Amino acid sequence: MLGEIAEQVGARLEGDATLVVSSVAPLLLAEAGQLSFIADELKKAPEPEAIRASALIVAEKFAAPGFTPRVAL
Protein backbone atom coordinates (compact mmCIF):
# COMPACT_ATOMS: atom_id res chain seq x y z
CA MET A 1 0.00 0.00 0.00
CA LEU A 2 1.09 3.53 -0.73
CA GLY A 3 1.12 4.52 2.93
CA GLU A 4 3.62 1.75 3.68
CA ILE A 5 5.88 2.90 0.85
CA ALA A 6 5.82 6.48 2.14
CA GLU A 7 6.65 5.28 5.65
CA GLN A 8 9.52 3.08 4.43
CA VAL A 9 11.20 5.94 2.57
CA GLY A 10 10.42 8.57 5.21
CA ALA A 11 8.20 10.62 2.95
CA ARG A 12 5.02 12.65 3.36
CA LEU A 13 1.98 11.16 1.65
CA GLU A 14 -0.73 13.23 0.01
CA GLY A 15 -3.70 11.05 -0.82
CA ASP A 16 -5.03 7.58 -0.07
CA ALA A 17 -2.65 5.58 2.15
CA THR A 18 -4.54 2.37 1.32
CA LEU A 19 -3.96 2.66 -2.43
CA VAL A 20 -2.36 -0.53 -3.76
CA VAL A 21 0.34 -0.25 -6.43
CA SER A 22 1.74 -3.32 -8.17
CA SER A 23 4.96 -1.99 -9.70
CA VAL A 24 7.01 1.05 -10.66
CA ALA A 25 7.29 2.45 -14.19
CA PRO A 26 8.71 5.54 -15.93
CA LEU A 27 6.30 8.47 -15.90
CA LEU A 28 5.22 8.41 -19.54
CA LEU A 29 4.89 4.60 -19.62
CA ALA A 30 3.12 4.06 -16.30
CA GLU A 31 -0.43 2.74 -16.22
CA ALA A 32 -3.12 2.52 -13.56
CA GLY A 33 -1.94 0.45 -10.62
CA GLN A 34 1.68 1.58 -11.02
CA LEU A 35 3.81 4.02 -9.07
CA SER A 36 5.93 6.48 -11.03
CA PHE A 37 8.25 9.34 -10.27
CA ILE A 38 9.39 12.74 -11.45
CA ALA A 39 13.15 12.63 -11.09
CA ASP A 40 14.22 15.80 -12.85
CA GLU A 41 12.69 18.94 -11.45
CA LEU A 42 14.14 20.95 -14.33
CA LYS A 43 11.90 19.23 -16.83
CA LYS A 44 8.33 20.36 -17.14
CA ALA A 45 5.92 17.86 -15.66
CA PRO A 46 3.17 16.70 -18.01
CA GLU A 47 -0.36 17.87 -17.40
CA PRO A 48 -2.13 15.77 -14.75
CA GLU A 49 -4.51 14.37 -17.37
CA ALA A 50 -1.54 12.86 -19.23
CA ILE A 51 -0.32 10.92 -16.18
CA ARG A 52 -1.79 7.42 -16.05
CA ALA A 53 0.16 6.21 -12.99
CA SER A 54 -1.90 5.69 -9.84
CA ALA A 55 0.62 7.62 -7.72
CA LEU A 56 3.80 9.68 -8.04
CA ILE A 57 6.98 10.07 -6.05
CA VAL A 58 8.19 13.67 -6.21
CA ALA A 59 10.73 15.84 -4.41
CA GLU A 60 9.12 17.83 -1.59
CA LYS A 61 10.14 21.09 -3.29
CA PHE A 62 8.77 19.96 -6.65
CA ALA A 63 5.01 19.98 -6.93
CA ALA A 64 2.99 18.01 -9.43
CA PRO A 65 0.07 20.44 -9.53
CA GLY A 66 -3.33 18.86 -9.55
CA PHE A 67 -2.07 15.32 -9.10
CA THR A 68 -2.64 13.22 -6.01
CA PRO A 69 -1.84 10.83 -4.55
CA ARG A 70 1.81 11.62 -4.36
CA VAL A 71 4.68 10.69 -2.06
CA ALA A 72 6.84 13.73 -1.35
CA LEU A 73 10.48 13.16 -0.43
Secondary structure, DSSP 8 states (H G I E B T S, - for coil): -HHHHHHHHT-EEES-TT----EE--TTT--TTEEEE---TTS----GGG--SSEEEE-TTS--TT--SEEE-
